[in-house]
């Protein structure tokens, strides 16, 4: 049992490593321009050995995107059920979303820019993920409008798109070695989104 | 002269058409997965005829991105010199940026998602474009902070990234046949960005 447990762990660690290396390559070169050989080479694997863990390139892309999508959904599902004011929920949403994004920025970039290359059946699943996520965000916004905390003169869907714009765009400019840390970005973006940038004095 | 003028016009129209068709294909299939033959076919051109107008696929990508970049820069250069309050400038900036984006949404999508495939020397030019654009936006924001119109507790660069996030993300979800018109999006996003989404009562 101990040996089997170690073997399983090793198998899982290797699979995780493949996804990380692939995410980096897909981001830099694009999914279409990255070959299975490029991924094997970056991992230091013999030609063909990668197929022990992964069926093909499409599967790598789907696993990457599915992992990320599930993490986002798990987070918002938990949040929607929390017993706290809608503005507080939105603040937590922004912070958690930026946390997930920045923790693995390559995976986030692939999620947004390469999903179009997924085979149709998987692409549909990802679109469902995205729609569910958007719906839950809109639900929180509507709750905030209904309870009088948020302005009602803007369509909640447009508010959702504005929020998603601010926080998703992070994958374009964020660098783990850059000037701004994830917590600082989240704090400032919450401020901007929730209170606006105009001076209220 | 008349004949020559007509010929020039025809030449220019065809070149414009090539860029439009290529933008649509690059967006749908990705730059790497689109061949010159795909573009020729979509234009109804004989094999090889496209080379009368365009040298190669890299040149198409660069022309697309350069056109878009120049339009953005021309707009913000004009705006910076205008004699109006900074908040009004930001409002105009958001409206104009969304107008340029949505007028040719395929070109905008290619601008953001495919520029990484440009040859190095051209990529550098595009990065310079982008940096200049960002700097001018930051300049307007700082002006607004210095004159007391905008909150000073958020780094102007982070404010710029938040604004660019909201307005650039439009290329991900906007459809010319969709529910929201460009003017409506611009109006609502100006409201959200400039005044915030919290209820002030």
Boltz contact constraints between the chains, C-beta under 6 A:
constraints:
  - contact:
      token1: [A, 30]
      token2: [B, 32]
      max_distance: 6.0
  - contact:
      token1: [A, 32]
      token2: [B, 30]
      max_distance: 6.0
  - contact:
      token1: [A, 32]
      token2: [B, 32]
      max_distance: 6.0
  - contact:
      token1: [A, 32]
      token2: [B, 33]
      max_distance: 6.0
  - contact:
      token1: [A, 33]
      token2: [B, 32]
      max_distance: 6.0
  - contact:
      token1: [A, 113]
      token2: [B, 113]
      max_distance: 6.0
  - contact:
      token1: [A, 149]
      token2: [B, 199]
      max_distance: 6.0
  - contact:
      token1: [A, 150]
      token2: [B, 197]
      max_distance: 6.0
  - contact:
      token1: [A, 150]
      token2: [B, 199]
      max_distance: 6.0
  - contact:
      token1: [A, 151]
      token2: [B, 197]
      max_distance: 6.0
  - contact:
      token1: [A, 151]
      token2: [B, 199]
      max_distance: 6.0
  - contact:
      token1: [A, 154]
      token2: [B, 188]
      max_distance: 6.0
  - contact:
      token1: [A, 158]
      token2: [B, 188]
      max_distance: 6.0
  - contact:
      token1: [A, 159]
      token2: [B, 197]
      max_distance: 6.0
  - contact:
      token1: [A, 161]
      token2: [B, 173]
      max_distance: 6.0
  - contact:
      token1: [A, 162]
      token2: [B, 166]
      max_distance: 6.0
  - contact:
      token1: [A, 162]
      token2: [B, 189]
      max_distance: 6.0
  - contact:
      token1: [A, 162]
      token2: [B, 192]
      max_distance: 6.0
  - contact:
      token1: [A, 165]
      token2: [B, 165]
      max_distance: 6.0
  - contact:
      token1: [A, 165]
      token2: [B, 166]
      max_distance: 6.0
  - contact:
      token1: [A, 165]
      token2: [B, 169]
      max_distance: 6.0
  - contact:
      token1: [A, 166]
      token2: [B, 162]
      max_distance: 6.0
  - contact:
      token1: [A, 166]
      token2: [B, 165]
      max_distance: 6.0
  - contact:
      token1: [A, 166]
      token2: [B, 166]
      max_distance: 6.0
  - contact:
      token1: [A, 169]
      token2: [B, 165]
      max_distance: 6.0
  - contact:
      token1: [A, 169]
      token2: [B, 169]
      max_distance: 6.0
  - contact:
      token1: [A, 173]
      token2: [B, 161]
      max_distance: 6.0
  - contact:
      token1: [A, 188]
      token2: [B, 154]
      max_distance: 6.0
  - contact:
      token1: [A, 188]
      token2: [B, 158]
      max_distance: 6.0
  - contact:
      token1: [A, 189]
      token2: [B, 162]
      max_distance: 6.0
  - contact:
      token1: [A, 192]
      token2: [B, 162]
      max_distance: 6.0
  - contact:
      token1: [A, 194]
      token2: [B, 198]
      max_distance: 6.0
  - contact:
      token1: [A, 195]
      token2: [B, 196]
      max_distance: 6.0
  - contact:
      token1: [A, 195]
      token2: [B, 198]
      max_distance: 6.0
  - contact:
      token1: [A, 196]
      token2: [B, 195]
      max_distance: 6.0
  - contact:
      token1: [A, 196]
      token2: [B, 196]
      max_distance: 6.0
  - contact:
      token1: [A, 197]
      token2: [B, 150]
      max_distance: 6.0
  - contact:
      token1: [A, 197]
      token2: [B, 151]
      max_distance: 6.0
  - contact:
      token1: [A, 197]
      token2: [B, 159]
      max_distance: 6.0
  - contact:
      token1: [A, 198]
      token2: [B, 194]
      max_distance: 6.0
  - contact:
      token1: [A, 198]
      token2: [B, 195]
      max_distance: 6.0
  - contact:
      token1: [A, 199]
      token2: [B, 149]
      max_distance: 6.0
  - contact:
      token1: [A, 199]
      token2: [B, 150]
      max_distance: 6.0
  - contact:
      token1: [A, 199]
      token2: [B, 151]
      max_distance: 6.0
